[in-house]
């Protein structure tokens, strides 16, 4: 898969505590790719695919991985971080 190539960078944030789970720091590597999705009658729609994969998760904890698809263009680490922050705010 394309996210096995070079990541655009990394993000760190604190995952809030929730029932039965303590708060913890999450470190993710980010990959971006602009894709064309088929639409009606031979047309296509441009989208950004962002993969955020946690590394160095604590032992016994399933790493957090997000795959986001958006119509927003993102080509840089700062733009990818903005998309992640919007996702986390939902």
MDAnalysis code that builds the backbone (N, CA, C; Angstrom):
import MDAnalysis as mda
import numpy as np

u = mda.Universe.empty(270, n_residues=90, atom_resindex=np.repeat(np.arange(90), 3), trajectory=True)
u.add_TopologyAttr("name", ["N", "CA", "C"] * 90)
u.add_TopologyAttr("resid", np.arange(1, 91))
u.add_TopologyAttr("resname", ["UNK", "UNK", "UNK", "UNK", "UNK", "UNK", "UNK", "UNK", "UNK", "UNK", "UNK", "UNK", "UNK", "UNK", "UNK", "UNK", "UNK", "UNK", "UNK", "UNK", "UNK", "UNK", "UNK", "UNK", "UNK", "UNK", "UNK", "UNK", "UNK", "UNK", "UNK", "UNK", "UNK", "UNK", "UNK", "UNK", "UNK", "UNK", "UNK", "UNK", "UNK", "UNK", "UNK", "UNK", "UNK", "UNK", "UNK", "UNK", "UNK", "UNK", "UNK", "UNK", "UNK", "UNK", "UNK", "UNK", "UNK", "UNK", "UNK", "UNK", "UNK", "UNK", "UNK", "UNK", "UNK", "UNK", "UNK", "UNK", "UNK", "UNK", "UNK", "UNK", "UNK", "UNK", "UNK", "UNK", "UNK", "UNK", "UNK", "UNK", "UNK", "UNK", "UNK", "UNK", "UNK", "UNK", "UNK", "UNK", "UNK", "UNK"])
u.atoms.positions = np.array([
    [0.835, -1.189, 0.000],
    [0.000, 0.000, 0.000],
    [0.875, 1.246, 0.000],
    [0.363, 2.340, -0.503],
    [1.158, 3.554, -0.656],
    [1.621, 4.130, 0.674],
    [0.900, 3.905, 1.771],
    [1.315, 4.474, 3.049],
    [2.568, 3.802, 3.606],
    [3.081, 2.792, 2.952],
    [4.333, 2.179, 3.373],
    [5.530, 3.014, 2.898],
    [5.301, 3.976, 2.019],
    [6.350, 4.877, 1.572],
    [6.637, 5.910, 2.648],
    [7.265, 6.982, 2.246],
    [7.629, 8.030, 3.195],
    [6.397, 8.771, 3.713],
    [6.317, 8.889, 5.018],
    [5.248, 9.665, 5.641],
    [5.545, 11.146, 5.437],
    [4.491, 11.980, 5.425],
    [4.696, 13.425, 5.319],
    [5.155, 13.993, 6.649],
    [4.962, 13.229, 7.722],
    [5.395, 13.685, 9.038],
    [4.655, 12.950, 10.139],
    [4.713, 13.534, 11.325],
    [4.123, 12.920, 12.512],
    [3.298, 13.944, 13.281],
    [2.387, 13.430, 14.069],
    [1.564, 14.255, 14.945],
    [1.541, 13.593, 16.319],
    [1.481, 14.407, 17.359],
    [1.361, 13.930, 18.746],
    [0.177, 14.645, 19.378],
    [-0.612, 13.915, 20.151],
    [-1.721, 14.527, 20.872],
    [-2.082, 13.649, 22.061],
    [-2.857, 14.195, 22.975],
    [-3.318, 13.447, 24.131],
    [-4.716, 12.925, 23.853],
    [-4.864, 11.615, 23.927],
    [-6.175, 10.998, 23.795],
    [-6.829, 11.084, 25.161],
    [-7.987, 11.699, 25.222],
    [-8.679, 11.908, 26.499],
    [-9.084, 10.578, 27.122],
    [-9.178, 10.576, 28.433],
    [-9.644, 9.394, 29.154],
    [-11.111, 9.158, 28.823],
    [-11.483, 7.893, 28.829],
    [-12.889, 7.534, 28.662],
    [-13.151, 6.321, 29.542],
    [-14.354, 5.870, 29.604],
    [-14.722, 4.799, 30.534],
    [-13.777, 3.606, 30.428],
    [-13.060, 3.350, 31.499],
    [-12.173, 2.201, 31.573],
    [-10.836, 2.366, 30.871],
    [-10.566, 3.547, 30.297],
    [-9.321, 3.780, 29.558],
    [-8.692, 5.080, 30.048],
    [-7.426, 5.004, 30.447],
    [-6.718, 6.194, 30.906],
    [-6.321, 7.070, 29.726],
    [-6.173, 8.369, 29.984],
    [-5.650, 9.296, 28.973],
    [-4.220, 8.873, 28.636],
    [-3.820, 9.112, 27.385],
    [-2.458, 8.770, 26.981],
    [-2.046, 9.601, 25.782],
    [-0.740, 9.681, 25.593],
    [-0.192, 10.373, 24.434],
    [-0.207, 9.426, 23.244],
    [-0.664, 9.924, 22.115],
    [-0.712, 9.160, 20.865],
    [0.259, 9.802, 19.886],
    [1.076, 8.989, 19.253],
    [2.014, 9.449, 18.221],
    [1.663, 8.719, 16.933],
    [1.355, 9.500, 15.892],
    [0.971, 8.909, 14.612],
    [1.841, 9.439, 13.480],
    [2.109, 8.579, 12.518],
    [2.721, 8.996, 11.255],
    [1.579, 9.244, 10.271],
    [1.783, 10.231, 9.391],
    [0.735, 10.637, 8.458],
    [1.179, 10.444, 7.014],
    [0.283, 9.913, 6.216],
    [0.494, 9.770, 4.780],
    [-0.652, 10.444, 4.059],
    [-0.354, 11.083, 2.945],
    [-1.364, 11.760, 2.122],
    [-1.270, 11.272, 0.688],
    [-2.431, 11.171, 0.052],
    [-2.433, 10.891, -1.376],
    [-3.687, 11.495, -1.974],
    [-3.519, 12.202, -3.059],
    [-4.647, 12.750, -3.794],
    [-5.139, 11.652, -4.725],
    [-6.447, 11.400, -4.739],
    [-7.026, 10.332, -5.544],
    [-8.175, 10.877, -6.379],
    [-8.494, 10.166, -7.443],
    [-9.648, 10.477, -8.281],
    [-10.655, 9.352, -8.090],
    [-11.865, 9.703, -7.669],
    [-12.915, 8.718, -7.456],
    [-13.911, 8.783, -8.599],
    [-14.353, 7.629, -9.091],
    [-15.305, 7.646, -10.196],
    [-16.628, 8.277, -9.777],
    [-17.173, 9.047, -10.693],
    [-18.487, 9.661, -10.490],
    [-19.370, 9.222, -11.666],
    [-20.445, 9.896, -11.875],
    [-21.370, 9.488, -12.930],
    [-20.849, 9.816, -14.330],
    [-21.216, 8.986, -15.286],
    [-20.976, 9.202, -16.716],
    [-19.528, 9.527, -17.045],
    [-18.600, 8.731, -16.521],
    [-17.193, 8.898, -16.867],
    [-16.490, 10.064, -16.198],
    [-17.144, 10.736, -15.301],
    [-16.522, 11.849, -14.583],
    [-15.863, 11.322, -13.311],
    [-15.055, 12.170, -12.701],
    [-14.424, 11.782, -11.449],
    [-14.427, 12.957, -10.481],
    [-14.210, 12.622, -9.227],
    [-14.153, 13.617, -8.156],
    [-12.804, 13.488, -7.472],
    [-12.103, 14.603, -7.283],
    [-10.806, 14.596, -6.607],
    [-11.030, 14.564, -5.097],
    [-10.229, 13.768, -4.423],
    [-10.316, 13.655, -2.963],
    [-8.917, 13.446, -2.395],
    [-8.769, 13.745, -1.120],
    [-7.526, 13.482, -0.411],
    [-7.757, 12.313, 0.528],
    [-6.877, 11.333, 0.456],
    [-6.889, 10.214, 1.379],
    [-5.763, 10.447, 2.384],
    [-6.101, 10.453, 3.660],
    [-5.124, 10.657, 4.722],
    [-5.134, 9.418, 5.604],
    [-3.972, 8.836, 5.825],
    [-3.819, 7.711, 6.741],
    [-2.983, 8.183, 7.914],
    [-3.500, 7.981, 9.120],
    [-2.796, 8.333, 10.360],
    [-2.642, 7.044, 11.156],
    [-1.407, 6.569, 11.300],
    [-1.147, 5.285, 11.946],
    [-0.282, 5.493, 13.182],
    [-0.770, 5.021, 14.326],
    [-0.017, 5.149, 15.570],
    [1.198, 4.232, 15.569],
    [2.282, 4.748, 16.141],
    [3.473, 3.934, 16.364],
    [3.847, 4.059, 17.842],
    [4.566, 3.080, 18.344],
    [4.970, 3.045, 19.759],
    [3.779, 3.073, 20.721],
    [2.699, 2.394, 20.353],
    [1.552, 2.291, 21.268],
    [1.978, 1.474, 22.491],
    [1.385, 1.748, 23.637],
    [1.725, 0.968, 24.832],
    [1.439, -0.524, 24.619],
    [2.194, -1.357, 25.296],
    [1.992, -2.803, 25.207],
    [0.552, -3.151, 25.587],
    [-0.057, -4.018, 24.809],
    [-1.414, -4.463, 25.092],
    [-2.507, -3.525, 24.612],
    [-2.123, -2.420, 23.960],
    [-3.096, -1.450, 23.466],
    [-3.097, -1.507, 21.939],
    [-4.287, -1.612, 21.351],
    [-4.394, -1.632, 19.892],
    [-4.036, -0.242, 19.356],
    [-3.071, -0.162, 18.434],
    [-2.689, 1.147, 17.873],
    [-3.871, 1.813, 17.160],
    [-3.935, 3.119, 17.280],
    [-5.003, 3.884, 16.639],
    [-4.613, 4.146, 15.194],
    [-5.510, 3.806, 14.290],
    [-5.294, 4.081, 12.864],
    [-6.562, 4.684, 12.298],
    [-6.400, 5.826, 11.640],
    [-7.524, 6.490, 10.989],
    [-7.248, 6.567, 9.506],
    [-8.271, 6.371, 8.717],
    [-8.224, 6.553, 7.264],
    [-9.329, 7.539, 6.929],
    [-8.925, 8.718, 6.538],
    [-9.874, 9.784, 6.255],
    [-9.901, 10.072, 4.756],
    [-11.078, 10.308, 4.240],
    [-11.255, 10.671, 2.838],
    [-12.028, 11.977, 2.819],
    [-11.474, 12.995, 2.166],
    [-12.096, 14.320, 2.182],
    [-11.969, 14.988, 0.823],
    [-12.879, 15.906, 0.566],
    [-12.782, 16.694, -0.665],
    [-11.811, 17.870, -0.496],
    [-11.305, 18.078, 0.720],
    [-10.332, 19.143, 0.974],
    [-8.964, 18.735, 0.442],
    [-8.302, 19.635, -0.233],
    [-6.948, 19.357, -0.721],
    [-5.969, 19.468, 0.441],
    [-5.052, 18.527, 0.511],
    [-4.008, 18.554, 1.536],
    [-2.748, 17.978, 0.918],
    [-1.677, 18.769, 0.931],
    [-0.415, 18.338, 0.339],
    [0.762, 18.446, 1.292],
    [0.557, 19.118, 2.415],
    [1.657, 19.369, 3.346],
    [1.325, 18.793, 4.721],
    [2.348, 18.697, 5.554],
    [2.148, 18.230, 6.921],
    [1.174, 19.138, 7.660],
    [1.315, 20.444, 7.538],
    [0.412, 21.368, 8.233],
    [-1.038, 21.168, 7.802],
    [-1.258, 20.952, 6.509],
    [-2.618, 20.716, 6.020],
    [-3.159, 19.374, 6.537],
    [-2.309, 18.358, 6.613],
    [-2.722, 17.059, 7.154],
    [-3.080, 17.189, 8.630],
    [-2.275, 17.917, 9.386],
    [-2.545, 18.111, 10.817],
    [-3.878, 18.831, 11.008],
    [-4.159, 19.821, 10.174],
    [-5.435, 20.523, 10.262],
    [-6.604, 19.560, 10.068],
    [-6.505, 18.650, 9.088],
    [-7.565, 17.667, 8.870],
    [-7.734, 16.761, 10.089],
    [-6.620, 16.320, 10.677],
    [-6.679, 15.469, 11.870],
    [-7.332, 16.227, 13.022],
    [-6.971, 17.497, 13.199],
    [-7.558, 18.286, 14.290],
    [-9.064, 18.449, 14.094],
    [-9.507, 18.652, 12.859],
    [-10.947, 18.732, 12.599],
    [-11.613, 17.404, 12.956],
    [-10.990, 16.299, 12.569],
    [-11.541, 14.984, 12.846],
    [-11.629, 14.754, 14.362],
    [-10.583, 15.121, 15.086],
    [-10.574, 14.927, 16.529],
    [-11.600, 15.803, 17.243],
    [-11.977, 16.932, 16.645],
    [-12.921, 17.857, 17.276],
    [-14.379, 17.403, 17.123],
    [-14.613, 16.438, 16.290],
    [-16.014, 16.028, 16.059],
    [-16.626, 15.330, 17.247],
])
